[in-house]
């Protein structure tokens, strides 16, 4: 049986990678969106770990609600990226400020 601490270490590593992806790469909006998705998945992993450890299904049900919100956020984010690419021919974060108007 694998201890809970190993799962928590894995989840914290995933969260740290996604946090580094957001802060180190501030130019490409697609990589920032993927890092945000990885952050949400590491949080969901924590809910599943603690739900299983405490023998409670509430954490796993909460994961389904979070995944629904993540799917909607991802669809809207990708739509914004497509509009940005069509308007500016790049997906730089710096080009978003030029869309005011």
Protein Blocks (a to p, Z undefined) as FASTA:
>chain_A
ZZfklmmmmmmmmmmmmmmmmmmmmmbmmlmmmmmmmmmmmmmmmmmmmmmmnopaklmm
mmmmmmmmmmmmmmmmmmmmmmmmmmnopabfklmmmmgZZ
